[in-house]
């Protein structure tokens, strides 16, 4: 009889402990997406500083671009812009798929996004080799390479994030409709990269 009572007490204590643990976990909501957003806000400040420097240099320089700078081509960066912007919509399809527990859809759309990101980077490298000017030729060329190169670094990091999501998706049950922080974080970062490029393309090639 005593043994039965002890066993019952132990079960009750265990149940209370589990409830307390669950409540404790519930008191600490997941702030990872908020952390990603704060990180992107900080990155935005860096880009804003670079944009401000570029526009300041432009405003105080009589001829912009300085005389002797080869004319910028619009075809390749224009195509690159279309590819990068389109990739955001493609990636969104992948995120929508995993929220429906469609892991194969996640892999397909994220894989296509990775290819589009890689094509963008290859296009940017091709442009670098055919611009007709170097990093130290004048203030315009220096800011051009700094701005596009820094953005290209972010695209590269975003591409690595996408590849990491694809790698982890190979593990059964890693991502699901209830657990999809990785794809969501990668998509937020990729949208940020796209918005920055739109601003860059406008001030460097169109404005």
N, C-alpha and C positions, 0 to 999 in steps of 0.2 A: 504493500500500500504506500509506504513511504517512497519507494523507488518510483512509483507511478506519479506521485505528487511532484517529486524532484524533476522528472522528465517533462511534466507539463509546464512547470515553472521555467525550465530552460527553454522550452519551445516559445513560451510567451515573451521571455526576455529577448530571444533571437528575433522574433517577429517585430518587437518594439525597436530593436536596434536597426533592423532593415528599414523600418519606417522612418526612423530618425535620419538614417543615411540618405534615404530618398529625399526627405524634406530639405536636408542640408544641401544636396545637389541642386534642388529646385530653387534654393535661395541665391544661387550663383548662375545666372543665365549666361548663355554663350555670347561673348562680346567679340568674337574673332572677326566677324564682318566689319564691325565698327572699327576695329584696329586697322583693318585693311584700308578702310575709307580715310582714316586719319593719316596713314602712311601716304596715300595718294594725294591728300591735301598738302602734305609736306613736300612731296615731289613737284606738285603744281607750283609751289612757291619758288622752287629752283628754276623751273622753266619760265615763270613770269619774270624773274630776274634777268634771264638770258634774253627774253623778248624785249624787255625794257632797254637793255644794253644795245641790242641791235637797232632798235628804233631811235635811240639817242645818237648812235653813230651815224645813222642815216640822216637825221635832222641837221646835224652840224657839218655834214660833208656836202660841198657844193654839187658835185657830180656823183650820182649814185645809180648803178655801180661806178666806181672810179674809171676814168678813161683808160682804155686798153684792155678792160676785162671782157673776155669773150661773151657773146650773148647766150643767155640761158635757154636750153631746150625745154619745151613744155610737154612734148609727147610722152617721153618715158616717165617723168614724175607724175604726169596726169594719169597714165595707165596704172602706175604704182598706187596712186591715191584711190582709184576705183577698186583695186584689189584689196587694199587694206580696209577701206570702209565696208566693202562687201563681206570681208571676213568676220566682222563683228556680228552681222546678221546670221552668218553660218554658225558661229560659235553659240549664239543664242538658241539655235535649234538643238544643239547638243545639250545645253543646260535644261531645255524644256523636256528633252527625251529622258534624262536621268530622273527628273522629278516624277516621271511616269514609270520609273523602274526599268527603263529601256536602256540597258548598258550598251548594247550593240549600237543603238542610235547615238549615244554619247561618243563612242569610239569613232564612228563614221564622221560625224560632224566636227569633232575636235581634231581628228586626223586631217580632214580637209582644211580646217583653219590653219593647222601647222604647215601644210604645204603652201597655202597662200602667204603666210608669214615668211616662209623661206624664200618664196619667189620675190617678195618685196625686198628682202635683204640683198638678194642677188642683183635685182634691178638697181638698187642703190649703189652697190659696189661697181656695177657696170658704168653707172653715171659718173662715179668718182674717177674712173680711168679714162673718161672721155669728155670731161668738162673743159679741158684746155687751160686750166689754171691750177696753181698750187696753193697750199695752205698759207704760205707767207707772202703771197704776191701783193696783197693790199688788205685793207680793213674789211672789205666786203667778203673776199674769199676766206679770210680767217673766221669771220662770224658764220659764214655759210657752213664750213666744215665742222665748226664747234656745235652749232645747232643741230644739223642733220646727223652728225656722228653721235651726239649725246642721245638723240632720239633713237638712232639705230641700236645703241646699246640697250635701251629700254625694250625695243622690239625683240632683241635677242633674249633678254631675260624673260619676256612674256612667252616666247617660243619654248624656252626651257620649262616654264610652268606648265604649258600645254602638254609637253612631252612627259612631264612628271605625272600629270593626271592620267594620260593614256597608259603609262606604265602601271600605276596603281589600280587602274580599272581592270587589269588582267587578273587581279586577286578577287576571287568570288566573294560577293557580298560587301566589298570595300565601299562602293558607292550605291546608293539606293534613293528612293523617294524621300526617305527620312534622313539620310546622311549624304550630303552633297556639298560640303563646305569647299572642298578642293576645286571642283568645276566652277562654283559660284565665285570664288576668289579670283580664279584665273580669268573669268569673263569680265569682272570688274576692272582688273588690271588692263586687259586688252582694250576695253572701251576707252580707258584713260589714254592709252597709247594712240588710239585712233583720233580722239579729240585733239590731242597735242599736235598730231601730224596735220590735221585740217588747218590749224592756226599757222603752223610752220609753212605749209604749202601756200597759204594765202599771202603771208608777208614776204616770203622769199621769191616766189614765182609770179604772183599776180599783182601785188600791191606796188 
